[in-house]
Structures are given as structure tokens and as C-alpha cells.
């Protein structure tokens, strides 16, 4: 059994209140020694981040707060947000894993991607998961990675892309009623996400077109888990089906999407990625609508919690605004203090 030296923080408090250097050094040495001899219940060495990610060992992760180094849209310095298991991380400014320009701009809002915090291992490494595409041709799947330790220290290579390929990122904590609903279904959520990770649950693009320039209908895909999901609707669907949480008003309608590409300053500058362009010439998405192309919505989503059905695509920026999260975002000081 691997026991984290949780007593270290208490010893540090005593040190700050008038202990001594010897006490501090002893606590650090003892904590290091305990972790060095970490074992699972079966006596095998406790797995490191590579093994936990490879085998999707969500069962080893603890519901402990992680001090997430956030860079919100309106703030240029790093702030530290204490987040809990199943809280949601939003990122924007680029699309992780894609080398295609303009893709992030094609998703309305400051945030274009969603990740979910899964907890910490016994060594204090934090883990998260995301639906991540590799390319517009090959798609992608659900993946697990490590964010490193508190305050973004010792970032694991698997999670480096979160901080290196996005210009803004921050987390939202679930409000207490939503958190209790999630915790009541924690093991069910763990089992489903583990199954999806091991089964390479597929990324599904939310637009479908025949590829013929004569076919002007572009279909929006909002079909739950059938055939895969995007980065946002994987989590909204999972939490609705398993924990009974409904993310109302998280969808943008076909009319809203069309208007974004036609009239929004950023949306009107989005070009059709070469991988999806059947015309052979460089075109803006707005020019498709001007040529008579139109969007066809999928069947309206019927929320299991009741209320009016909604049509359109689930957008990270709209999920960010959900009242399932705590109002505002609690943060620590922009300057990290070693004694905190």
C-alpha cells in the first residue's frame, strides 16, 4: 500500500510557527523515503504516470485538490485555482494536436476545448482526460494525461500541450449540489471513463457533408455517444447520462453558427481547411453560405432532467457559462508563495 506523507504539511506548519531546520529536513527526508518505497496492495511497485496513463488506472486516483495554474482570458498573469475531481478545465487560443490553421477560430467563443480533472495519484501527480483529434482526416479519441504536480510543477510530457499550445486556460468548479450528484455516481463515472479510455472511444466531428460540390446541405451531428463525440459533448453527455446533470443552453443553433461565420469579426475570417475543401480553391466558410450552402440541425436534444429540448452544437464557451458551476472563480494569489 502506498501512503502519501500527508503529515508533512502539519510539520511544515510547526516549522513556520517556531520549529527548526532539523525538523523541516527530517519531514522532507521521511516523506521522500516513504514515496521511494511506495507499493500497491499486491506488493508491486506503485506505478508512475506513464503506467497509470497507459492502463487508465483511474482507480488509483484520489479526490484531492490540484492547484491549477490558470491564465484566464482577461488576465495575463498566472493564477492558481484549487480544483477537485471532475471539475472542468477550459482552454482556448489554439486546438491541441491539430496543425491546421484557423480550426480554433471556427469554434465560437474564447474557449474551444474542454478537459476534466480526474484526481491525483499517491505521489501528487494530477491527471485529466480530453477528447482530442489528431487531424481532420484521422480523427482521434479519448485520452488521459498528467498535468504534473501542484502549481504546474514537474509537468509530465503527456500534459505539456495544455500549457504550451493554448494562450488561455482556466477551470470551473462544480457548485455543491452538482458536486454531490457527481460524487454519488463517482464509481460509475470512473468505470465508464476507464472503459472509454481503454476502448479508444472515438472523436466525432460535428459537421457532416457528402463531399460533393453539388450537395449544399451540411449536417450538424448531435447524436449523443453514437459514433463518438466532440471534446465538449463527451463530458456533457456523460454527466447527464450517469450523474443526472443537464447543461442547459450549452448549444448554438444552426442560425447562430451561420451568423458567426457571416458576421462575426473572427468567424468571417475562417477558411475551409484544405482537408475538408472539395473545391480545389481557397475559400472562406462565409463564402459557402453565400454560394447557397446551408446547415441542417440534428434531432433536438431531449434533456433527461426535463425542460425544453435544444438544437445545435455543444460549445465549450457555452458550457463554461453553465449555472452548474460555482459563480465566479476562486483563485489564489497571482504570485505563488512557498509557505501557502
N, C-alpha and C positions, 0 to 999 in steps of 0.2 A: 504494500500500500504506500502510495506517495503522499506524504503530508506536507502541505506548504507551511513554512515557518511564519504563521500569522502573528506569533508573539513578537516578531521583530519590531513592528510599529509601536507596540507598547514600550519596548525597551528604548526605542528612539525617543519617545515622549519623555521617559525618565531621564534620558541623557540630556535633553533640552532643558529639563527642569532642574538640572544640577547634578546629573550623574557624571561620568568621566569618560575619557577617551578609551580606557581599557574596556569599559562596559560596552561602548559602541563597537569596538573592534571584535569583542567576543561575540556579540549578537550577529554581526555580519558573518564571521567565520563559521558559527554554528549553523546559520541559515544556509550558507553555501555548502557546508558538509552534508546537511540533510538532503538538499536537492541533488547533490552529486550521487547519492545512493538511492535515488528515487526508484521505486519498483511498483508495478501494478499488483493487484491482488494475487495473480498467479505466480508472482516471483520474477517475472521477466522485467528487463529494464523498462522504465517508463518511456513511452515513445516521444520523439521530438516532433517539431512542427511538420517535417516532411512526411513522417509516418501518419500523423493524425490527419493530415490533408489527404494523403493517398488512400487511406482506408476509411475516410469520412467518420472519424471517431467522435461524433457529437456526444456520445455517451460519457466521454471523459471531461467534457467542458462544464465549468462551474458558472453559476449565475452570479458573477461578480462584476462590479462596475469597472469600466475601462475609461481612462481619461483620454478622450478622443481629441486629437489636435485639429481643430476646425478652422477653416478660412471662409466665413460666410461671405455672401455676395457683396454686401455693403462695407465690409471691414477688411483691411489689408494686412492685419496682423493675425497671428495665430491665437486662438482662444481654446481653452481646454474644457470640453463638455463631458461630464460624467454620464455615461450611458449604460443601460442594463440590457440583459439578454433579450433579444427580439426587437430592440429599438432599431430605428431605420436611419440609414445614412444616405444623404443625397449628394450627388456630385454633378458638376457641370463644367462647361468650358471646352470639353472635347469628349470623344467617345472612346472609352478604354478598349484596346485591342483592334481598333479599326484604323487603317492607314488612309481611309477615304476622306478627302476634304469635304467640307460642307455638311457632313452627316449630322453632327451635333446641332448645327443651325436648323436642320429640318425638324427638330423636336422643339415645339414652342415652350418658352419659359427659360428661366435662368438655370434650372436643374434638368438634366436629360437622362439621369441614370440613378438607379436605386440599389442599395446593398443592405443587408441585415446583419446585425451583430449577433453572434451565436454564443458568446461567453469566453472564458479564459481556461487555459489548461493549468496544471498544477505548478508550472514554472512561471506563470503570469503572462503568457503569450495570449493575445486576443485573436479571435477568429471571426470571420464573416463569410457570407456567401452572396453570389450575384448570378443573374442570367447574363452571360457575356458572349457576344458574337465574335467570331474570328474574322469573318469577311462577309461581304454581301452575297458571295457565291456559295460558301460552305456552311454558313450559319454558325451555330455554336451550341453551348449547353450550360447547365447549372454548374458552378464551380465554387470551391471552398478555398480560402486563402487566409494568411495570417497578417494582421496589422502590426505585429510586433508587441512590445510592452507599452505600459502607460506612457503618455505624452509623445507617442510616436518613436520611442527609443527602440533600438535593435529591430528595425523593420525587417521582416522576413522577405526574401526575394519574391515570393508569391504575391505579396501585397504591395510591392513598391509602386505598381502602376497607379494606385489610387492617389498617391501624393505627387507623382511625377507627371501624370498626363491630364490632370484637372487643374483649373485655375481657381475653383471654389468648391468647397465641400463642407457640409455641416450635418449634424444629427438632430433628429426629433425623438423625444422620449414619449412613450405612451402615457396618457393620463391614467390615474389609478383604476377607474372602472375597467378600462380596456386592458390594462396590465393584468388585473386579476383574472379576466376572461382568458387571457393568453396563458397565464401560469396554470390555470385549471386544466388546460389542454397541452401543457408543455411536452409531455412524453409522446403524445400523438403527433405533435409538430416535429419533434426530434425524429420519430420513426419515419415520417413522410419525407422530410428533407434528406435524411440519410439514404432512403430508398431512391430518391430522385438523383442524388449525387452519384451513387454507385451505378445507377442506370443511365447516366448521361442524359438526363431529361433535356429535350431539345429546345433550342431557341427558335421561336417562330416570328417571322417578320409580320408586321401588322397591316401590310398592303399586299394585295394580290392582283396581278394583271396577266392576261394571256400572253403578252409579249408581241402581239400583232399590232402594227400601227393603225390597222383598220378598226380595232376594238377600242372604243373610247371609255369603257367602263372600268374603273379601278375600284376594287372591293376592299372595304375595311374588314379586318379579321378581329372579332371579339367573341371568341367561342370557348372561353374558359381554358381548361387544360388540354383540350382536344388538339393533338398535333403539336403541342408545345405552347410556349408563351413568350411574351416580351419581358424586358427587365422589370417593368413595374407591375404588370398584371399577374406575374407569377406569385408575388407576395400578397397582392390584394385578394386574389382568388384563394390562395392557401389559407389566409387568415379568416376569410369569410366562411369557407367550407369546413375548416377544422375548429376555429375558435369562435365563430359566430360574430365576427366584426365586419361591418359593412362600410366601405369607403365611399359614401355618397358624394356626388358631384366631383368625381375624380376623372370623368370622361369629357373629352372635347368632341363635339358633334362634327359631322361632315361639313356643315356650313362653316363652323368655326375654323376647321382646318383649311378649307378653301380660302377663307378670308385672310388667314395668316399668311399664306403663300402669295396672295394677290396684293395685299395692302400693308402688311407689317414691314417695317424697315429692314429687319433682319431676314424674315421669311421670304421676302421678294427677291433676295439675293442668292437664294439656294438654287444650285444647279442640279440637274439629274445626274446621279453618279454614273460613271461610264458603264459599270457592271449591270445597271438596270436600264440603260438607254438603248432602245431598239432603233433609233432614228439615224445614228451614224454621224450626227452633228451635235455640237454643244448647245444645250438648251437649258433655260431656267424652268423650274417647276411651274411658275406662274404662266409661262408660255403654253404649257399643256392645257390649262384651263381656258386660255384664250383661243386655243385650237379646238375647243369643244369637248375636252375630256372632263369627266365628272366622277364624283365619289359616290359609292353605294354603301350604305351602312349595313352592318350585320344585324341579326335579330337583337332587339333591345335586351339589355341585361336585367333579369329579374332578381332583385336583391332578396336573399333568404331572410333578411331582417324585416321585410315589409317595405312599404313606401313605393313611390313611383318608379317604374323601370327607366333606365337611361341608355342612350345610344352613343356610340362613338368610341374613341380610343382612350385607354387609361394613360394619363400623362404624369410623369414624376412630379412636375411642378404643381399639379392639382392635388396629388396625393399629399404633398408637403403641407398643403393648407387644410388638411382634414382636422375636424374637431375631435378625433380620437387621440390626438397628441396633446401634451400639456401646452397651455397657452404660453407663448414666449419660449425662450430657450435659456435655461440656467447655464451659466458659464463660470469658469474660474478666471483668475486674473490673466490678462494677456501675457504677463511676464511670469514664467514658472518659477516658483520659489522651492528650493530643495527641502525646506522644512515643512511644506504643506503636504 
